[in-house]
Amino acid sequence: EVLRAQLFSQATPATNALLELYEQWTNSTQNPTPTLYDAMAVADAIEPSLCPTTPMHIVVDDKGYTRSGSGAPNANVCLRSDSDRFFHFYFQTLLNASKSE
């Protein structure tokens, strides 16, 4: 919550857009803590050490859940990440991008 307040208080076009997305997430899920799947995927593409991956065979079941399966690896999967490092990277990247807008 403290990090969200700190981020949204910047009032840049990027942080204002994130605030709108955050409010939509909270209203639709009744959960004030969004899941940052896309942000972590992008962060991994920029800085792979944020989320070391393991080759695995994964499948998506008929309910849309991603599960490990048997067979040759077909994806690189992040099983553990350092949330403090991720948020430091995320904030720095977002706020630096906002300065150049």
Secondary structure, 3 states (H helix, E strand, C coil): CHHHHHHHCCCCHHHHHHHHHHHHHHHHHCCCCCCCHHHHHHHHHHCHHHCCEEEECEEECCCCCEEECCCCCCEEEECCCCHHHHHHHHHHHHHHHHHCC
